[in-house]
Amino acid sequence: MQLDDAPQSDNVEDRRGMKRAGLAVGGGAGILLAILGLVFGLDTNKLAGPQGDGDDKGGQKGGKKGQPPADGYKEFASKVLGLTEEVWVEQFKTNGYGAYKKPKMVLFSEAVDTKGCGSAPSSVGPFYCPADDTVYLDPTFFTELEEKLGGSKGDFSQAYVIGHEVGHHVQNLPGYSARTDAKRKKPQENEYSIRLELQADYLAGVWAHHAEKKRKILEKGDIEEALKTARAIGDNRIQEKMRGKSHPESFNHGTDRQRYASFMNGFDTGDASKRKLMLYFDEDATPFDRTTGELRNRELFGK
Ligand SMILES: [Zn+2]
């Protein structure tokens, strides 16, 4: 990735290395299971712990004990987030969604307290909390992703993951809100989760399309890195790694092929129109096949 020209966001907070109060985090096998099961995480409302837990604690405590590592990661994250702000501010305007409310991002290590989504250990992977409009990310996740799941820790793969989490923020905003519209139809929970996740991958692709057009961020091999990750975190791949075979009835993020296709479709078209985005939630145009765990729509997935 080439980020020299990228605008830097002011909305990144680096809590890495800081001590925090409360929440005992499990170790060993428990954590591994969570990595495999929840990669890309909780995203929305599936965090452990009571709602409002983070508020009671007032965020991080005792932050003076440690310092974030001086590894340049905050700058990288601020630039990627800055690029998402630039693109989504413009896309909200051109597509008539009103003003774009910028999300925040928190970098953490080991575990984190949110404001409204409870607390979470690193092992859940990056996630978005809609209650505080914040993307939470422990950068060491990417080493796990590469070494244990066969994804990539390359810079654009990381940007794709951030773009996906910001995609969940976009889904949640007034003007364009996939959640409200889709909830009226009460689809089964897994199916609904897959629709949201694949659309978030699509939105990451739309973001990359416009960021590239404006700032020429891509270098050779970047797209391949993101696609390697998109494939690695498909439900079928993760389940095959974890259980030896895949169980389509328990998919909640989409198959490797569908995650790949969603990102690429967003990247190729850059189309953030309501018509296109709503296709992910239109049960007639985009039916869900329970036996394969896949959504069917030629425009979105090629077949
Ligand atoms: Zn997600």
Residues whose N, C-alpha, C, O or C-beta is under 5 A from the ligand:
A	BS01	ZN	F40 D43 E197 A200
